[in-house]
Amino acid sequence: MSSCAKRCKHGLVKFARSVSRLVTGTLIKDRVCDDLELSVVCHRPEALDLLEAQSNFNRKELQVLYRGFKNECPSGVVNEETFKQIYSQFFPHGDASTYAHYLFNAFDSSQSGSIKFEDFVTALSILLRGTTTEKLQWTFNLYDINKDGYINKEEMTDIVKAIYDMMGRFTYPAMKTDTTRQHVDAFFQKMDKNRDGVVTLDEFILSCQEDENIMRSLQLFENVI
């Protein structure tokens, strides 16, 4: 597994942990939502029965998650700025804003500009208790920045740069001029099976399933909450 892939997975694991702490009400004890969130019309989530049927959480777990979520954000939504502030706390030595932006878009599946409780439940259900294929599909969607069904070199370059910015001075090996290009080239050498310059979802899943380290890293999500 390349160092780039490890950093990608490391960031996702850290993010899943940060989200779990948010929804259980232990991440930010003294703040609620910022002014923008408070100005949004309060959102009432779908019935718990429906969420239970659509996720891998039972009713009791959903009640606990919702109670923590509402304690932190009474409006029922999280905007991108708040999302970035939460995520950045786990990478204090770098700039996590760009990577957090990509993550926010992956969670905001409806592209509404805010993340509702249903969005959190859907993503956490996949990341923490989904099948291997579901987790890889979600990760592919994160890397597919323009959502056209392919990962191209420009998108992967943006992801790699965002990861290096996020890691900051703790990046190892140290960032060099051609480091990003090397990581992107290695990614496409491994993933782009037909050498057409883009990576499809099928190519991504197949390549990941062939890598024991990637498969092992996916299991790190299982005990986050």
N, C-alpha and C positions, 0 to 999 in steps of 0.2 A: 504494500500500500504506500503510495507516494506521501511525502510530507504534506503536500497540499491537501490531499484527500483526508489525511489525519486532522489537519486544522479545520477543514470543513465539518467533519464529524464532531470534533471537539467543540466547535462553536454551537452546533445543534444541540449537543448534550447539555452544555451550559445554559442554552436558551430554554430547553425543556425544564430544567431545574428552576430557572428564574420564574418561568410561568407558573410552575406548580406552587412556588412560594407566594406568588402574587395572588392566586386564586384561593389559597388557604389562609390568606390574611396575615402572612408573617414577613413579607418582603419590605413593605413600607408602612410602618405602624402609625406614623403621625400625619400622613398626608392622605387626602382623598383624591379628587380629580382637579385638574387645572381649570381655569376660567372657561376655556373653550368647551370642555366636556360638560361643565355645569350649565352651559347655555344650550346644550343639545336637548331636545325633547327626550324625556326618559323612555328607555326601551324596555319593554316587558318581554322576556324570553318565551319561546314556545313551551307548550305544556311539557312537564317532565316526562310524562308517559311517552310522548313522541321522541324526545331526546334520548330516552332510555332505549327505545326501539332502534334508533338510528346510530347509537354509539356503543362502545364497549364498557360503559359505566352503568352500574345499577342505580336505582332511584336514590338510595341513601348517599352514595358517593356524589351524585349530581346535586343533592341538597347541600352537602358540605361545600362543594365547589362553588355553587351559586351564592351561598351565604358569604363566603370569603370574597368573591368577586364583587358583590354588592357593597360590602364593607369598604372596599377600596375605591370603587367607582359607583356611587349612588345613581348616576345617570344611566348606567347599564351599558356604556360603551367606552372604549379606549381609543383615543386618537393617536396619530403617528408620533407626535412630539412626546407624549407621555410614554408611549411604547419605547422610543429611543432612550429616554431617561432611565427607564427600568433596565433595559438591556446593557446600557453603558456602565452600570454599576459593577458588572462582572468582568469588565475589561478596562480598569482604571488607568492603565498605562498606554492605552492606544485610543484611536478614534473609531468607535463601533457604529457610528451613525449611518454609514452607507450600507454596511451589512445588515443592520437593523431595519433599514428601509426595505431591503429585499425580503427579509423575513416578514415584515409587516404586510407586504403585498401578498406573500404566500398565505398568511393567515386570513387576510381580507379577501376571501375568494370571490365575493360579489363586487369587489372594487368599489365599495361604498365610501371609502375614506375613513372608516372607523371599524373597530373590531367589537362585535357583540358577543355575548356569552355563548351563543350557539356556535360562533366561529371558533372560540377557544375550545369548546367541547369537541367539535369536529376534528380540529388539528391535534389536540392532546390524545384523543381516542386513537388516532392513527399512529402518532409518534410513540405513544407509550404501550399500546395494546393491539396495534394493527398487525396484519401479516407482513412478512418480509416484502412482498410485492407492493403492498400499500405504502409502506415506509419509503421504498425506493421511488414509487410514483410521486409521493409528496416532495421528496428531495429533488427529483428531476424538475418538478414544477417550480421549485425555488430557484434553480439554476437557469431555467428557461425564462429569462427576464421579460422578453417581449411576448411571451405566451403564444408562440406560433407553432409549438409542437416540436421544436428542434433546439439544441444547444449549439450555438456557433462559437467561433473562436473569440469574437468580440465580447460576447456574454461571459464566457469563461474567464477572459482576461479581467473583466470588471469584477467578477466574483473573487478571483485570486487577489487582486489589488485590495479589495475591501477586507479580505481576511488578513492580509499583511498590515493594513492600517489598524485593524482591530487589535491585533497582537502587539503592535507598538514596539517598544524597545526590547520586549521579550521574544521577538521573532527569532527563531533559529532554524536554519542558518541565517545570518544577517542578510537583509535585502540588498541585492545587487542589481545593476542596471538590467541584466538579461534574465534575472531570476523568474519573473512573471512569465516571460515567453517560454522558458524551459518547462515550467509547470504546465502551462497550457499545451505545449507540444507533447508532453508526456501523457496528459489526459487524453488527447485525441489519438495518440499512438495506441493507447489501450482501448479506448471506447469506440472510436470510429472504425467499425469493422469493414465497411465497404469503401472506405477512403474517399467519401464524397464531400468532405469538409464540414459536415454537421453530424451531431449525435442524436439519434432518435431515442424515444423512450424504450423501445425493444432492445436497442444496442446498449443503452445505459443499464437496464436491468440485467441483461445477459452478462455484461462485463463485471458488474458488481457481484453477481452470484458466483462467478468464477474466482473471486478473490476471498479467501478465507478470513483475512483480516477485516475486510469490510463487513462480512457477515457477522463476525464476532462483535464488531463495534456497534452494530444495530441492537444487540442485546443490552447495551448499556442503558437504553431507555426504559427497560422493563421495570426497574425498581426505583424510578425517579419519584413517584408518588405512591 
